[in-house]
């Protein structure tokens, strides 16, 4: 467990330093330790940041496969299930969207379908205060994806889903 924590902490430090190769190294080691210990929860600690780093270095297919694997391992049991499932869906959709933009597949609906799934599940699974941002994140992701396709009415629809509160008022106005 101490080796797992070492790689987890090192991965975060490397991310702050924008040392992508080090993030990938430590996340690979941490994932391997989690699998060898038979503790998928340990392995899951590395998935999100590893996937985003793979995206940053243009390794979209690896990031997508990693996130799909993590999503497949996360089972939604009931409404008390953690919000990590939705977080992984949002990250998967973001990586898919970025890949679509880079590869000029702007009319692809893959990312939008993933974001819609996240937006449907977020109000059910992300009800605790520290996770409620995933609801807003889902709506923003959908708005950006539709804007990138020139579908401004659809984008506006998703922006209007954002809860208007003192925290979100400025964001909503922008």
Secondary structure, 3 states (H helix, E strand, C coil): CHHHHHHHHHHHHHHHCCCHHHHHHHHHHHHHHHHHCCCHHHHHHHHHHHHHHHHHCCCHHHHHHHHHHHHHHCCCCCCCCCCHHHHHHHHHHHHHHHHHHHCCCCCCCHHHHHHHHHHHHHHHHCCCHHHCHHHHHHHHHHHHHHHHCCCHHHHHHHHCCCCCCCCCHHHHHC
